Amino acid sequence: MLILFLIILILVGLYLLLIFPSRNKRINEFVGVRYAHRGLHDDKIPENSMAAFERAVEKGFGIELDVRLSKDGELVVFHDDNLERMIGCRGSTTDFTAKELSEMKLNGTDQGVPLLSDVLQLVDGQVPLLIEIKELATEKEVAPAAAMMLRSYRGPYIVESFNPLSLGRFAKVNSKVPRGILSQGYLKHADYRAPLYFMLQFLLLNRLCRPSFVAFHKNHAKKNLSFILARLMGAATFAWTVKSEEEEKKAFRDGFDTVIFEGYVPGEKAE
């Protein structure tokens, strides 16, 4: 029994060591800020557009946005792996130059795919940024490119990703910026990737990036061991993606520190 107890104790200690968060105190500056998911967009203003970011700045909300690379190596702001949903054509951002992407129309509006540099110039430190690094499994260039560009940006920002390797690559270039790992209900996957999803579900790859915060799906808080341990060990917790005042209130009741929202404007009554 003693040997079994010691084995269990060692395994628990190893697990806690693997998931232990970074104690970057700068994350405190970003806790409590509400982040407009892909900018403050609606049925007329498309997501991840300059208009959506301008509106978020005007309302005083933080901005969550996504960065990828274009064919010519420029950092562009776009969420999806392909262009079909937002632009209606085949291919991804890496199939087109930044200029070509800027001339494409998001959801039939006059808004094109913006450069990250243009977004930084627009925001200019007026509100905090939550920048998600979008890298496919075969990509390794987005994170270091973003880290290099952001080193000269003087406004407040933090970065996040579903991929701990991406955050690790970012940290090698820009280590002082608070990093966050995105998490969701990975255990619903039962294919050949199940071992990887198990490690992601229980934050076992945190050692690769040492996050200061964890952004959980809004429905994966209560009875979630990862969420409970993240909070107990001092990591900040963000809820994504909250879509109403009611969901926002529930997220705070569940113990989240702040929310990433869309589909409503916090503090404004629906017409």
Buried (B, 14 or more C-beta within 10 A) or exposed (E): EEEEEEEEEEEEEEBEEBBBBBEBEEBEEBEEBBBBBBBBBBEEBBBBBBBBBBBBBEBEBBBBBBBBBBBEEBBBBBBBEBBEEBBEEEEBBBBBBBEBBBEBBBBEEEBBBBBBBBBBEBBEEBBBBBBBBBBEEEBEEBBBBBBEBBEEBEEBBBBBBBBBBBBBBBBEBBEEBBBBBBBBEBEEBEEEEEEEBEBBBBBBBBEBBBBBBBBBBBBBBEEBEBBEBBBEBEBBBBBBBBBBBEBBEBBEEBEBBBBBBBEBBBEEEEE
